[in-house]
Amino acid sequence: MHAVTLPQMAITALLVALLPLAIVWTSSDTNKYRKLVWVCVFLTFDLIVFGAFTRLTDSGLGCPDWPGCYGTANPLLAHEQIQAAEALLPSGPVTVAKAWIEMIHRYLAMAIGVLIVAMAAQSWRHWLRDRSRAEYAPWLPTALLLFVCLQGAFGAWTVTLKLQPVIVTSHLLLGMGLLALLAWYGGRQDQMIAPVRTVTGSPPAMRNIRLLAALSGVLLLVQLALGGWVSTNYATLACTDFPLCGGKLVPEMDFQHGFTLWRALGKTAAGHYLPFAALTAIHWVHRNFAFVVALVAGYTAFRAWGHTALHKTARAIAVVLALQLCTGVATIFLNYPLAIAVLHNAGAALLVLLLTMLNYRAKFQFEIAQKAAASAVFPHATAARHH
């Protein structure tokens, strides 16, 4: 790697981060810190969608080294090497277009890292100045900073380990985890600035919704892992019909090889080519578990629908679930079109965002309902505490 590559990349990442920082600084929002958090949420969602585009266009090795591209800061400086690789194998992993896609993805990720550094620095500065300001408690922003560093490490291993499925899937899950943490933190900032105190349900009802929302989140996490495993093993078209798979309700499947985690792309743990039955098993499990997620998350949305504070989120979850099922089926019937596949990944990220917000709001509604119930039973004691 050239000596100037890392400084050039750092400057580029800062320049990319300047635009969202300028949007935060010039916004009419009086709370710039809250604005920064939600800008990070928006850009992380964009990064996940663009990451899906990078993966689906086979651009993950568009620049086969890390962090630069053939030891340089961008594909323009490595144009000669990229063209030579493309001339040898025009349909291979290294082309001019794929190199730019991969490096744009890396720079967007680095820019989000810069924004999270700014968020953590701001939280520590305000916290050290005035520790009574709970909205600036630095523990979660610091955890987010460590989390994004871990995500960056998996991004590096994705390239250096040549798209090993377990690494790529872990990279995807960490990206979704980062989105969930940022959304939770954004909800916390909203609650600190404009607390919601309206009671929309009894404590038992809100407890049930909270448990259902948590269960939906866990099931979605499993489905995300299964979906990532399908994508990283290129098993999307292992079943080309629906609802059957290869004309059978339960086709021939090889679960042992399909779900062996530590192996090279397209190979078994022993180094042999992965049998088609293994790809079928990967696809079939993801397809059928989707119905479990849809039923539980759909029921959760139904239960939350009648509560004013949760209604909009519940309605959005129901709509996105329906769209996810449609794009999933369309991906099979339309022979895996890029736009539909990217939209399916975007829907998964949107579900993560919405279920995180539902969990957060259900948590607060449960606490508010408990306090209201306690006030009704012991009104004098509650009034005394306020005095």
N, C-alpha and C positions, 0 to 999 in steps of 0.2 A: 504494500500500500504506500502511496506517495505521502510524503511528510505533510503536505498541505491539505490532504483529503479530509481529515477529521475537522480541522478548523473551517474549511469550506462548507462541510455538511452542517456544522453547528450554526454558521451564519445563515445558511439557507433555511434551516428549521426556525430560527428566530424571525426571519423575514416572513415565513409562512404564518407564524403565530402572531405577527404584528396586526394582521387584518382583524381577526376576532378580538384581539386586545383593544384595537381602535374602536370596534363596534361597542364593546363594553364601556370604554371610557367616554364615548360621545353619546351614549344612550341617555334618554330622559329619565330612566329608572334611578331613583335616589339611592337605592342600595346596589352599588356596583358589584359588591362581592357576590350577592345572590345572582346577579346577572351573569357573572363569570361562571358560576357553577352550572347554570342552565345552558350557557353556550358550550361548556365542556360536554354536557349530556348530548346536545344536538350534534356536535362534531364526532363524538364517540359512536353515535348511531350511524352517522355517515361513514365513518371509518370501517365499521362492521360490514356495511353494505358494499363499500368499495373493496374490502377484503374478500367478500364473496365473489365479486366480479373478477378480482385478481386470480382467485382459485379456479373459478369456472372457465376462465380463458386460458388456463394452464400457464399463467405468467409468474407463478411462484418462484421459478428459477430463471426468470428473464434476465436477472443479474445473478450469476451463479456464485458470487462471493458476498461477504457481509462485513461491514455495513455499507461499503461503497459498491461501485459497479466496475469490475475489472480494476480495482484499486483506485478508481477515480470517484469524484463526488457526484457525477451524474452521467447519464448515457451519452450526452453530447460529447463529453471528453473521452468516452470509450467507444466512439462510433466505429472506428476502424476494427477493433476486436469483435464488436457485436456483428458487424457486417460480414466478417470472415466466418463467424460461427453460423450465421444465417445462410451463407452461401453453401456451406458444407451440408446443412440439414435445414432446408427452408421451412419444414413443418415441425421443427424441433422446439425445445424449451426456450432457446435464446433467439429472439428476433428484436428488431428495433422497437416495434410496437410493444412487445411484451416487456422489454427492459424499461420503457417509460412507465408502463402500468405499474410494474413492481416498485420502481423508485418513487413514483407519486404516492403510492401506498405507504412506503417507509417514511417519506417526509411528512405526510399527514399525521402518522403515528408520532413522529418526533415532535411535531407542533403541539399535539395534545399533551405530550409529556411536559413541554415548556409551560403550557397553561396550568397544568396541575402543580408544577413547581411554584408558579406565581400564586396559586390558590393557597398552597401550604405556607408559603412565605408570608402572605397577607394574614392568614389565620394566626400564625405565631406572633406577628408584629402587634396585632390588635390584642391578643390574649396576654402578652407580656405587659402591655400598657394598661389593660383593664380586665381583670379576670372575672368580673361580674357579667360580662357580655357572653352569655352561653352560646350565642350563635357563632362565635369565633373560636370555640373550643377546638384545639388543633389536632386532636387524636385521630379523627376520621380522615382529614386531609393528609396527615402524615402517613396513615395506612394506605391511602390512595396512591401516594407517591411511591411507596414500596411496592404496591401492587402493579403499578404501571412499569416499574423497573423489571419485575418478574415477567410481565407480559412481553417486554422488549427482549428478554433473554430467550423466551420461547420463539419469538420471531426470528432471532438469529439462528437458533437450532433448527427451525423449519428449513432454512436454506442450507446450513452446513451439514445437516443429516439427510439432505436430498428428499424432502417431503415425506419423511417417515410418518405413517398415518397417525400413530398415537401422539406424536409431537404436534402435528397440524391440528388434530382434534382438540388437544389441550390448549393450543393457541386460540382456537375459536371459543372454547369455554371460558378462558380467562378474559377474552374480549367482552363476552356477554356478562361475565361477573363484574367487570369494570363498569359497564353500562348500568347494571343494577345498583352498584354501590353509589355511583354518581347520582342516579335518580333518587335513591333513598336520601342522600345528603341534600339534594335539591328540595325534596319534600320537607325535610327538617328545616331548611332555611325559610320556606314558605310558612310553616307552622310558627316559627319564631317571630316572623314579622307580622303575620295576621293570624293569630290563633283561632282555630275553629272550636266553638263551645256549644254549638247546637246539638242537642240530643236527638238522634234519628232512630234509636232502637233500644230495646232493653238489654241489660248485660248478658243474659243467656243467648239472645239472638246475635249480638255482636261477637260474642265469644265463638259461636258456631261459624260465623262468616270468616272470622280471623283464622280459625283452624282450617276451614276449607280453602282459604286463600293460600295458606302456608303449604297445604297438601298439593294444591295446583302448581305452586312454585317448584316444589320438589319433583313432581312428575314432569314438568316442563324441562327441568334441568336434565333429567334422564333422556327425554326425547331430543334435546339439543345434542347430547352426547351421541345418541344413535344417528341423528341426522348428519352430524359432523363425520361420523364413521362411514356413513354411506357416501358422502361427498369425497372424503379423502381416499377412499378405496375405489372410487369411480364405479359404484354399484347402482347408480340411479336407474339404468336401463337393464338391470338384471331381470326385472319383471316388466314386460312391455304390454301387459293387459291388466284390466281392473274390472271387478274386484278379485278375479282369479290371478294366479301367477304361473305363467307357462301352461295355462289351461287347467290348472289344478288349484284346489283350495289350499292344500298343503303340499307344495312342490318338494322335490328332492333338495335337501339342504345339508350343508357341512358347517355346523356350528363351531366345531373345534378349531378349524383353520380360520373361519371367518372372524371369530372373536378372540384369537390370539393377539394380544396387544403389541408385544415387542417384536416387530418384524419389519422388513423393508417393504416399500411400496410394490404391490403386485406379487409378492413372494410369501411363502410360508416361513415359519420360524427356521425350518431346515434349509431354506434357500431355494426350494422348488417353486415353480409357477403356481400361483393361487388358483385352485380349481373354481370353475364357474359356480358350482353348488355352494361354495363359501360366499360368493358375492350375492347369490340368491338369498341365503340366510340373513345376511346383513340388511338387504333391502326389505325382506319380508317382515323382520322384527320391527324395523322403523315404521313401516306402513301400518302394521296392526296396533302398535303402541300409540300411534297417533289418535286412534279412536278412543283409547283410554283417556288420554289427555283432553280430547275434545269433550268427552262426557263429563269429566270431573270439573274442568275449567268452565264449561258451559253451565253446569249446575251451580257452580260458585257465582257466576255472573247473574244467574236467575235469582239466587237468594239475595244478592246485593242490590238488585235492580230497584227494589221498592224503597231503598233508603236514600234520602235526598243527597247526603254527602258522598255517596258511593255510586249514584245512578249513572253519571256520565262515564265513569271509568268502567262500570259493568257493561254498559251499552257498547263501548268501544271494544272491550274484550270479545263480546259476542260477535261483532262485525268482523274483527280480525280473525277469529277462529273460523268463521265461515269462509273467508277469503283464503285462509291457509289450506283448508281442505280442497277448495277449488283449484288453487295453484298447484297443489301437490298432485292431484289427478290430471290436471292439464299438462304437467311436466311429462307424465307417462304417455298420454294419448298423443301429444304433439311432438314426441320424440326429442324431449329435452331442449327446448328453445332457450337461448341464453337469457332473454328478457324475463321469461316466466321463472326461470331458476333463480335469478337475482331477486325477483319480487318475492319468491318463497322464502329466501333468506332474510329479506327485509321484514317480512311478516313475523318471522321468528324473533327478530330483534325487537320489533314493536310489542310482541306479546311479553317479552322480558320486561320491557319498560312499563307496560300497563299493569302486569301482575305485581311488579314491585310497588307501584303507586297504590294499588288496591290493598296490598299487605300493609303499607305504611298508614293509609287512611283508616283501615279497619282497626289497626292497633290504637290509633288515637280515639276513634269512635268508641271502642271498648272502654278505654280509660275514662272518657267523658261520661259514658253511661254508668260506670261504677261510681263516679263522684256524684252524679245526679241522684242515683239510688241511695247513696249514703246520706246525702243532704235531706232527702225525703224522710228517711228513717230517724235521723238525728239532727234535726234542723238547728237546735240550740247549740249543740256542740260545734257544728260547722260554722255557725255565725260567730261563735266565740273564737274559733281559730283565725277567722278573717280579721277580727279585732285585735 
